[in-house]
Amino acid sequence: MVKKSILAFTKTLNRPVFTTREAAALYGSSLSNVSKMLGSLEKKGLVFRITRGIWAETGARDLSPYTVIPLLFPKNRAYVSFISALHLHGIIEQIPQEINLASTVHTQKIKTKIGTFSVHQIAPLLFDGFDWYKERQRFLIAEPEKALIDCLYLSTRKKKQFGFFPELDFPQDFSFKKAEEWAGKIPEQKIRSSVKKKLADIANKKC
């Protein structure tokens, strides 16, 4: 009896991306053996390696850089935030060149074949205020108010990232009160005060 193609097994995941480990578990074989099989399929143009240990079927529907996010850190979670989240929420029109993620892991940059991810470390107490993006639930994203506070939080750090915004277009349901509540959860008093001041300046400009 001829065993089905490994792709027949990965399709059962119902998403356009998969890991070598997932494929090995589904196929019932070792990681090294499955890696060789996927390498052979890549030479035939049937799959391609997005980054180490993460694959996609060539021409897969719904494939985007965002679908890779849940697989980047198997032991930790990361959510889309900062200006990337503000863009997806329609608050910033300009499309960021990199996808900005918030996580408790060390700050780093991950370059893949379908996008570059800029991962920013935030305090564990601030790792909240996110949910699945729309109905498909492919990745986690900060709610608009939390995304803004994440930006202001990093703007006070050493590298002073996200200190300048292009024009901000807040929807009617955006709550500056909710944003201020998030700012109040910042553990460091000096940073908390600075973020609240920056938030007040933005709110005043909106008015």
C-alpha positions in Angstrom: 0.0 0.0 0.0 1.4 3.4 -1.0 1.4 5.9 1.7 -0.3 9.2 1.0 1.7 12.3 0.2 2.8 14.3 3.3 0.9 17.2 1.9 -2.3 15.3 2.3 -1.6 15.2 6.0 -0.6 18.9 6.4 -3.8 20.0 4.6 -5.8 18.6 7.6 -4.4 21.6 9.6 -6.7 23.9 7.6 -4.2 26.6 7.4 -1.6 27.6 4.7 1.4 27.1 6.9 2.8 24.3 9.0 6.0 23.3 10.9 8.3 20.4 10.3 7.3 19.1 13.7 3.6 19.2 12.9 4.2 17.4 9.6 6.3 14.7 11.3 3.6 14.1 13.9 0.9 13.9 11.3 2.9 11.7 8.9 4.2 9.5 11.7 7.9 9.8 10.9 11.0 11.4 12.4 11.9 15.1 12.0 15.0 14.3 10.0 13.1 12.1 7.6 10.3 14.6 7.1 12.8 17.4 6.6 14.3 15.5 3.7 10.9 14.8 2.3 9.9 18.5 2.4 13.3 19.4 0.9 12.5 17.1 -2.0 9.1 18.6 -2.4 10.7 22.1 -2.4 12.9 21.1 -5.3 9.8 20.1 -7.2 8.2 23.5 -6.5 5.4 22.0 -4.4 6.3 23.6 -1.1 8.8 26.3 0.1 10.5 27.0 3.4 9.4 30.3 4.9 12.0 30.2 7.6 13.7 27.5 9.7 11.1 24.8 10.6 8.1 26.6 8.9 6.8 25.7 5.5 4.0 26.5 3.1 2.5 24.8 0.1 3.3 26.7 -3.0 0.3 28.7 -4.2 -1.6 28.1 -0.9 -4.7 30.3 -0.5 -4.8 32.8 2.3 -1.1 32.7 2.7 0.2 36.0 4.2 3.0 37.0 6.6 0.4 37.2 9.3 -0.4 33.5 9.1 3.2 32.7 10.2 3.0 34.6 13.5 1.6 31.9 15.7 4.4 29.5 14.6 7.3 31.8 15.2 7.5 31.2 18.9 6.2 27.7 19.7 6.7 28.2 23.5 5.6 31.8 23.7 2.9 34.0 22.2 3.3 37.2 20.2 0.6 39.6 19.0 0.6 42.2 16.3 0.8 45.7 17.8 2.4 49.1 17.5 2.0 50.8 14.1 1.2 47.5 12.4 -1.9 47.1 14.5 -2.8 50.7 14.1 -2.7 50.2 10.4 -4.8 47.1 10.4 -7.4 49.0 12.6 -7.5 51.8 10.0 -5.9 54.4 12.3 -2.7 54.8 10.2 -3.0 54.7 6.5 0.7 54.1 5.7 1.7 50.4 5.5 4.6 49.5 7.7 7.6 47.9 6.0 7.9 45.4 8.8 5.3 43.6 10.9 5.7 44.7 14.5 5.0 42.2 17.2 4.8 42.5 21.0 6.1 39.6 23.1 7.9 38.8 26.3 10.8 37.2 24.4 13.9 39.2 23.7 13.7 42.0 21.1 14.8 40.6 17.7 14.2 40.8 13.9 13.1 37.8 12.0 13.5 37.8 8.2 11.5 35.2 6.2 10.7 34.6 2.6 7.3 36.3 3.0 8.0 39.1 5.3 10.1 40.6 8.1 9.0 40.6 11.7 10.2 43.1 14.2 9.7 41.6 17.7 9.7 44.0 20.6 9.9 42.9 24.2 7.3 44.4 26.6 6.9 43.9 30.4 4.9 40.8 31.3 2.3 42.9 33.1 1.5 44.7 29.8 1.2 41.4 27.8 -2.6 41.7 27.5 -5.2 43.6 25.5 -5.2 41.5 22.4 -7.5 39.0 20.7 -7.8 37.0 17.5 -8.1 39.1 14.3 -11.5 39.0 12.8 -13.3 35.7 12.0 -10.5 33.6 10.6 -8.5 33.8 13.8 -5.2 33.4 12.1 -3.2 35.7 14.5 -3.5 37.8 17.6 -3.7 41.6 17.4 -3.8 44.3 20.0 -7.0 46.3 20.4 -6.6 49.8 19.1 -6.1 51.5 22.5 -3.5 48.9 23.6 -1.6 49.3 20.3 -1.3 53.0 20.8 -0.1 52.6 24.4 2.4 49.9 23.3 3.8 52.5 20.8 4.0 55.2 23.5 5.6 52.7 25.9 8.4 51.9 23.5 8.9 55.6 22.6 10.1 56.2 26.2 12.7 53.4 26.1 16.3 53.8 25.1 15.8 53.4 21.4 12.8 55.8 21.5 11.0 53.8 18.8 7.5 54.9 17.6 8.0 58.4 18.9 6.6 59.9 15.7 3.3 59.1 14.1 2.0 59.9 10.6 -1.5 61.4 10.7 -3.8 59.4 13.1 -7.4 58.9 12.1 -9.2 57.5 15.2 -12.6 55.8 14.7 -15.5 57.1 16.7 -15.4 54.1 19.0 -11.8 54.7 20.0 -11.7 55.2 23.8 -9.0 57.5 25.1 -10.2 56.6 28.6 -9.5 53.0 27.9 -6.1 53.9 26.5 -5.4 55.9 29.7 -6.4 52.8 31.8 -3.8 50.8 29.9 -1.2 53.5 30.5 -2.0 53.2 34.2 -0.9 49.6 34.2 2.7 50.5 33.3 4.8 49.4 36.3 7.5 52.1 36.1 6.3 55.4 37.5 8.5 57.6 35.3 7.6 55.8 32.1 3.9 55.7 33.1 3.8 59.5 33.6 5.6 60.1 30.3 3.2 57.8 28.4 0.2 59.5 30.0 1.5 62.9 29.0 2.1 61.8 25.4 -1.4 60.3 25.3 -2.9 63.5 26.5 -1.1 65.5 23.8 -2.5 63.2 21.2 -6.0 63.4 22.6 -5.8 67.2 22.7 -4.7 67.3 19.0 -7.7 65.1 18.1 -10.0 67.6 19.7 
